[in-house]
Amino acid sequence: MPSASRAPAARPSADRATTIRLLRTASLVVAGVGASITMGALGSWWTPVILLVATAGAVLVVWRGGVTPVGERVVAPALAVVVALTAAALFGLAGVLPSGWTWASLGAYGVAWGEYLFTQTLARSRAAGSAR
């Protein structure tokens, strides 16, 4: 009897949602900590505190929000960009790269927050559209 060709089993939506939340959390945390380290080295103490509090709030929304996570195609590339920019910034801070690279941490923070805000807006607009 010939074997029937089966499509690979799709991941359950709970696993997919958890993976998206984990990747988004990693992106926000890497960017937040990297920007905080950089800003702490360049300036006063309160800027890193503000960055960390904002990051903690975003992570709380990612995990406690009732909206289904969206943006599964965006989160992995955003994480890769955030990690690369944060690493470049820390290398710039350490003197391995030219000091101008230190500002890449703010770029990483912007990418992480841009991805977060875009996907939150998209998820909320989908939820509002389906409620009508």
trRosetta pair geometry for C-beta under 8 A, 3 or more apart (Angstrom, degrees):
i j d omega theta_ij theta_ji phi_ij phi_ji
11 15 4.7 -112 176 83 108 122
11 16 4.9 129 102 -56 122 93
11 19 7.8 -8 155 0 160 139
12 15 4.9 90 63 8 82 103
12 16 7.1 -154 95 -5 42 89
13 16 5.4 -54 -144 40 38 114
13 17 6.0 41 156 -22 69 105
14 17 5.8 -52 -144 37 29 111
14 18 6.4 29 155 -18 63 107
15 18 5.8 -56 -147 37 30 110
15 19 6.3 32 154 -20 65 106
16 19 5.8 -54 -148 35 30 111
16 20 6.4 29 155 -17 64 106
16 69 8.0 -162 126 73 79 113
16 72 6.8 -32 -177 -99 103 143
17 20 5.8 -54 -148 37 30 110
17 21 6.3 29 154 -17 64 108
17 68 6.6 -88 -108 -156 121 74
17 69 5.0 140 -143 28 74 113
18 21 5.7 -56 -146 40 31 111
18 22 6.2 34 155 -22 66 106
19 22 5.7 -53 -146 35 30 112
19 23 6.4 25 157 -14 64 106
19 72 7.9 48 96 -131 107 105
20 23 6.0 -58 -147 39 29 107
20 24 6.2 26 156 -16 65 110
20 69 4.1 161 101 131 136 143
20 70 7.8 126 -176 38 158 5
20 71 7.1 123 -157 74 123 76
20 72 5.4 -81 -92 -96 117 80
20 75 5.8 148 -146 0 74 165
21 24 5.8 -57 -143 41 29 110
21 25 6.1 33 156 -22 64 108
21 62 5.5 142 -145 157 85 102
21 63 6.1 100 -172 -90 131 67
21 69 5.7 -130 -57 -65 79 152
22 25 5.7 -55 -146 36 28 112
22 26 6.4 30 154 -20 64 105
23 26 5.6 -51 -147 34 32 113
23 27 6.4 34 153 -20 64 104
23 75 4.5 96 111 145 127 123
23 76 6.1 -51 -161 -78 149 61
23 79 5.5 -92 -174 -48 92 145
24 27 5.6 -52 -149 34 32 114
24 28 6.4 28 155 -14 65 107
24 62 5.3 -171 106 -138 125 141
24 69 7.2 -149 -8 -143 144 128
24 71 7.9 82 -80 85 120 123
24 75 5.4 -69 -66 -135 78 125
24 115 7.4 -154 -126 120 88 113
24 116 6.4 115 -166 -98 109 84
24 119 7.4 -107 -108 63 136 154
25 28 5.9 -58 -146 40 30 107
25 29 6.0 24 159 -16 67 112
25 59 5.4 72 -129 -133 88 98
25 62 5.8 -175 -71 98 83 153
25 63 7.2 39 -79 -51 126 104
26 29 5.9 -59 -139 41 27 107
26 30 6.0 26 163 -18 65 110
26 79 5.9 34 96 -133 109 124
27 30 6.2 -56 -143 37 23 107
27 31 6.3 15 161 -10 60 113
27 75 6.8 -133 -21 -164 144 79
27 78 5.6 26 -132 117 150 101
27 79 4.4 -104 -79 -95 100 76
27 82 4.9 123 -150 22 80 162
27 111 7.9 -105 -175 112 114 91
27 112 4.6 173 149 -125 93 98
27 115 6.6 -39 138 70 156 141
27 116 7.6 -174 97 -54 120 98
28 31 6.0 -63 -146 43 26 107
28 32 5.8 24 159 -19 66 114
28 55 5.4 155 162 -153 97 89
28 58 5.2 -154 -146 102 148 126
28 59 5.6 -173 95 -68 142 87
28 62 7.3 -160 3 -25 150 147
28 112 5.1 148 -94 170 48 126
28 113 7.6 88 -115 -73 86 59
28 116 6.2 61 -79 -68 113 139
29 32 5.7 -56 -138 40 27 110
29 33 6.0 20 166 -12 65 110
29 55 6.6 116 -99 170 44 127
29 59 6.7 52 -62 -81 91 135
30 33 6.4 -59 -142 42 22 102
30 34 6.0 20 160 -16 61 116
30 79 7.6 92 30 -152 142 77
30 82 5.4 111 89 135 121 115
30 83 5.9 -34 164 -87 159 68
30 86 5.4 -136 157 -3 96 168
30 108 7.3 -90 118 165 92 130
30 112 7.4 180 68 -83 84 143
31 34 5.9 -60 -141 42 25 110
31 35 6.0 20 163 -14 64 111
31 55 7.4 -179 84 -110 84 123
31 82 4.9 -71 -62 -156 102 118
31 86 6.3 -129 -98 -69 48 123
31 105 7.6 144 -156 -171 62 69
31 108 4.5 -163 -119 135 89 93
31 109 4.5 146 169 -94 108 50
31 111 7.1 -158 -100 64 141 83
31 112 3.6 -138 3 -3 159 150
31 113 7.4 -144 119 -26 152 78
32 35 6.1 -58 -142 40 24 105
32 36 6.1 24 157 -20 62 111
32 51 5.6 165 -154 152 75 93
32 52 5.9 110 167 -105 113 50
32 54 7.4 -167 -120 80 115 83
32 55 3.0 33 -107 -89 154 157
32 56 7.9 147 -180 -34 164 58
32 109 6.9 98 -80 -116 44 96
32 112 7.5 -110 -34 97 74 157
33 36 5.6 -56 -145 38 29 114
33 37 6.3 31 157 -21 65 104
33 52 7.6 58 -87 -101 55 93
33 55 7.7 -162 -37 127 60 174
34 37 5.9 -53 -148 33 29 109
34 38 6.4 24 156 -13 63 109
34 85 7.9 122 125 106 156 78
34 86 3.5 -98 -100 -143 168 109
34 89 5.9 99 170 70 113 132
34 90 6.4 -92 -140 -48 96 104
34 105 4.7 -155 135 -135 97 106
34 108 5.8 -6 84 84 141 148
34 109 7.5 -153 77 -56 96 88
35 38 5.7 -57 -145 42 32 110
35 39 5.9 24 160 -13 69 111
35 48 7.8 169 115 -116 69 70
35 51 5.2 -145 103 -163 113 152
35 86 7.9 -79 -38 -112 65 95
35 89 7.9 -5 -85 129 51 167
35 105 4.5 160 -93 152 58 106
35 106 6.1 96 -123 -84 110 50
35 108 6.8 -157 -54 74 96 100
35 109 4.2 32 -58 -59 149 130
36 39 6.0 -56 -136 43 26 103
36 40 5.9 31 159 -23 63 110
36 47 7.8 174 -129 117 59 75
36 48 3.7 87 -158 -147 83 93
36 49 7.9 103 -137 -43 113 25
36 51 4.7 -164 -76 83 85 129
36 52 5.3 44 -90 -53 148 95
37 40 5.8 -57 -146 36 25 113
37 41 6.5 21 156 -17 61 108
37 48 7.3 87 -50 -118 23 129
37 90 6.9 19 98 -101 139 97
37 93 7.2 -179 128 62 102 178
37 105 7.5 -139 63 -129 84 157
38 41 5.9 -60 -152 36 29 107
38 42 6.3 10 157 -7 65 115
38 89 5.3 -45 -79 161 142 123
38 90 7.4 -110 -68 -79 97 59
38 93 5.8 -131 -111 -69 78 135
38 102 5.6 154 -150 -178 114 86
38 103 7.9 150 168 -93 143 28
38 105 4.0 170 4 32 155 160
38 106 7.6 -120 94 -37 144 75
39 42 5.7 -64 -140 46 33 104
39 43 5.8 -34 -179 38 71 107
39 47 4.3 -116 156 117 131 125
39 48 5.2 173 82 -65 105 76
39 51 6.4 134 33 -14 147 145
39 105 7.6 -138 -31 102 79 136
40 43 7.4 -83 -119 58 15 65
40 45 6.9 36 -129 -119 86 50
40 47 7.3 -161 -69 75 52 95
40 48 4.2 8 -61 -42 99 143
41 93 5.7 87 72 -151 164 123
41 102 7.9 -113 83 -154 125 129
42 102 7.0 130 -64 151 127 138
43 47 5.4 46 84 12 127 142
44 47 6.1 110 68 -3 76 97
45 48 6.7 -62 -168 38 45 103
45 49 6.6 40 146 -19 74 113
46 49 5.3 -58 -150 38 43 116
46 50 6.2 45 155 -22 73 102
47 50 5.9 -54 -149 34 31 110
47 51 6.5 30 154 -17 64 106
48 51 5.5 -55 -147 39 36 113
48 52 6.1 32 157 -18 69 107
49 52 5.9 -57 -146 39 29 108
49 53 6.2 28 156 -18 65 108
50 53 5.9 -56 -144 38 29 109
50 54 6.3 28 157 -16 64 108
51 54 5.9 -58 -148 39 28 110
51 55 6.2 28 154 -19 64 109
51 109 7.1 -64 -146 -127 118 143
52 55 5.5 -53 -144 37 32 113
52 56 6.3 35 155 -21 65 104
53 56 5.7 -51 -146 35 31 112
53 57 6.5 34 153 -20 62 104
54 57 5.7 -54 -152 35 32 113
54 58 6.5 31 152 -18 65 104
55 58 5.7 -55 -150 36 33 110
55 59 6.3 31 153 -18 66 106
56 59 5.7 -54 -146 38 32 111
56 60 6.3 37 153 -23 64 105
57 60 5.6 -52 -149 33 31 114
57 61 6.6 31 153 -18 64 103
58 61 5.7 -53 -151 35 34 111
58 62 6.5 39 150 -24 65 102
58 113 7.3 -107 -98 -112 160 78
58 116 5.6 10 -167 -180 128 158
59 62 5.5 -48 -149 31 35 116
59 63 6.5 15 159 -3 66 108
60 63 6.4 -69 -148 47 28 96
60 64 5.5 -11 170 13 69 121
61 64 6.5 -68 -118 55 22 87
61 65 4.9 41 177 -50 65 113
61 120 7.2 10 138 -110 131 135
62 65 6.5 -26 -117 10 10 115
62 69 7.7 42 -161 -98 79 113
62 116 7.4 -75 -73 -137 111 107
65 120 7.6 -113 -130 -126 169 98
67 120 7.2 107 72 -143 154 64
67 123 4.2 99 159 142 129 126
67 124 6.0 -60 -103 -72 151 64
67 127 5.7 -98 -121 -39 96 144
68 123 6.4 -165 69 -148 60 113
68 127 7.8 153 21 -73 87 105
69 72 7.6 91 126 -65 100 82
69 119 7.2 13 -163 160 69 128
69 123 6.9 -54 -130 -92 22 144
70 119 5.3 -175 78 -161 82 91
70 122 5.3 -117 89 105 143 115
70 123 4.6 -178 8 -76 115 90
70 126 6.9 119 -58 11 152 148
71 74 4.3 -53 -173 43 95 116
71 75 5.5 104 123 -41 97 92
71 115 7.0 141 168 -177 149 87
71 118 7.0 111 -98 103 141 97
71 119 3.6 -67 -15 -107 147 121
71 122 6.6 120 -54 59 100 143
71 123 7.9 -73 -12 -46 99 100
72 75 6.3 -43 -137 17 30 113
73 76 7.7 -62 -165 29 28 99
73 77 7.9 8 155 6 59 112
74 77 6.5 -73 -161 47 39 101
74 78 5.8 34 154 -22 76 117
74 115 5.8 177 141 -143 114 104
74 118 7.3 -98 151 94 166 130
74 119 6.7 -167 70 -68 136 113
75 78 5.7 -60 -144 40 29 113
75 79 6.3 32 157 -23 65 105
75 115 6.6 126 -105 170 56 134
75 119 7.5 23 -69 -62 96 157
76 79 5.7 -51 -147 33 31 112
76 80 6.6 33 154 -20 63 103
77 80 5.5 -51 -149 34 37 114
77 81 6.5 35 154 -17 67 103
78 81 5.8 -55 -150 38 33 109
78 82 6.2 34 152 -21 66 108
78 111 5.8 177 -156 157 85 100
78 112 6.7 127 161 -100 111 47
78 114 7.9 -155 -133 78 126 90
78 115 4.0 42 -134 -73 163 157
79 82 5.6 -54 -144 37 31 113
79 83 6.3 31 157 -18 66 105
80 83 6.0 -54 -146 36 28 109
80 84 6.3 25 156 -16 63 109
81 84 5.8 -58 -146 39 30 110
81 85 6.1 23 160 -13 67 110
81 108 7.3 -180 129 -118 75 71
81 111 5.1 -120 108 177 122 162
82 85 6.1 -59 -143 42 26 105
82 86 6.0 24 160 -17 64 112
82 108 4.6 99 -146 -161 63 93
82 111 5.4 -155 -75 88 81 120
82 112 5.0 68 -105 -63 137 99
83 86 5.9 -58 -142 40 26 109
83 87 6.2 27 159 -19 64 108
83 108 7.9 135 -26 -136 14 127
84 87 5.9 -56 -147 36 27 110
84 88 6.4 26 155 -18 63 107
84 108 8.0 -178 70 -96 56 110
85 88 5.6 -53 -146 37 32 112
85 89 6.3 34 154 -21 65 105
85 104 4.4 -152 -167 163 81 101
85 105 6.9 156 139 -90 92 29
85 107 4.9 -124 -159 90 145 105
85 108 3.6 -178 93 -66 120 96
85 111 6.8 133 18 13 151 138
86 89 5.6 -53 -148 35 32 113
86 90 6.4 27 155 -15 65 105
86 104 7.4 -151 -71 117 21 98
86 105 5.9 65 -118 -114 61 75
86 108 4.5 99 -55 -128 79 174
87 90 5.9 -57 -146 39 31 107
87 91 6.2 31 154 -17 65 107
88 91 5.7 -55 -146 39 30 111
88 92 6.3 34 152 -21 64 105
88 97 6.2 -11 -164 20 72 169
88 101 4.9 -112 158 -174 92 117
88 104 4.5 -12 91 78 111 166
89 92 5.5 -54 -150 36 31 113
89 93 6.4 33 151 -20 65 104
89 101 6.0 -156 -97 143 39 77
89 102 5.5 72 -157 -151 75 33
89 103 7.1 -142 -117 58 102 15
89 104 4.1 -146 -63 69 89 89
89 105 3.5 128 -171 -46 170 86
89 108 6.7 -103 -9 0 136 128
90 93 5.4 -48 -145 35 36 115
90 94 6.3 30 154 -14 65 107
90 105 7.5 91 -45 -74 66 114
91 94 5.7 -57 -143 43 32 107
91 96 4.1 -71 -169 66 89 117
91 97 4.4 67 118 -1 105 108
91 101 6.5 -28 81 113 88 143
92 95 7.8 54 -178 -65 28 19
92 96 7.4 -80 -64 57 26 72
92 97 4.4 -52 -79 78 68 104
92 98 6.5 -16 -127 85 95 42
92 99 5.7 112 179 -138 94 27
92 100 6.8 -105 -146 69 137 35
92 101 3.0 -170 -69 80 133 94
92 102 4.1 -139 113 -53 122 60
92 103 7.8 -62 105 12 161 53
92 104 6.8 129 3 17 141 109
93 99 8.0 77 -90 -134 33 69
93 102 5.1 101 -67 -114 73 100
95 99 7.6 -8 -104 -75 57 81
97 101 4.2 -2 114 23 130 156
98 101 5.8 114 71 -9 67 98
99 102 5.6 -14 -177 -11 61 117
100 103 6.4 -40 -179 19 55 108
101 104 5.2 -16 -174 -9 64 121
102 105 6.8 -31 171 3 52 107
103 106 5.6 -34 -174 25 68 112
103 107 7.1 74 133 -16 72 97
104 107 5.0 -49 -157 35 50 119
104 108 6.3 55 145 -23 73 98
105 108 5.4 -47 -149 33 37 114
105 109 6.4 40 150 -20 65 102
106 109 5.4 -47 -146 36 37 115
106 110 6.3 41 151 -21 64 104
107 110 5.5 -54 -148 36 32 114
107 111 6.4 33 153 -20 65 103
108 111 5.7 -52 -147 34 32 110
108 112 6.3 30 155 -16 65 106
109 112 5.9 -55 -147 38 29 109
109 113 6.2 20 158 -9 65 112
110 113 6.0 -60 -140 45 27 104
110 114 5.9 32 159 -24 64 111
111 114 5.7 -54 -142 36 26 114
111 115 6.4 25 159 -16 62 106
112 115 6.1 -58 -152 36 27 108
112 116 6.3 26 152 -18 63 111
113 116 5.4 -54 -143 39 34 115
113 117 6.0 29 161 -15 69 107
114 117 6.1 -56 -140 40 26 104
114 118 6.1 27 159 -19 63 110
115 118 5.9 -56 -143 37 26 112
115 119 6.3 16 163 -11 63 110
116 119 6.4 -65 -148 41 23 101
116 120 6.2 21 157 -18 63 112
117 120 5.7 -55 -141 38 30 111
117 121 6.2 31 159 -19 65 107
118 121 6.0 -60 -151 37 26 109
118 122 6.2 24 154 -17 64 110
119 122 5.5 -51 -142 39 34 114
119 123 6.1 35 157 -20 67 105
120 123 5.9 -54 -145 37 28 109
120 124 6.3 23 158 -14 64 109
121 124 6.0 -59 -145 40 28 106
121 125 6.2 24 158 -17 65 109
122 125 6.0 -58 -145 38 27 107
122 126 6.4 27 156 -18 63 107
123 126 5.8 -56 -150 36 30 111
123 127 6.3 29 153 -18 64 107
124 127 5.5 -52 -145 37 34 112
124 128 6.2 33 155 -18 66 105
125 128 5.7 -51 -143 39 33 110
125 129 6.2 36 155 -21 64 107
126 129 5.7 -55 -145 37 30 112
126 130 6.3 23 158 -14 65 107
127 130 6.1 -58 -145 39 29 105
127 131 6.4 31 154 -25 63 109
128 131 5.7 -55 -148 31 32 114
128 132 7.2 41 154 -32 61 96
129 132 6.2 -47 -162 13 35 112
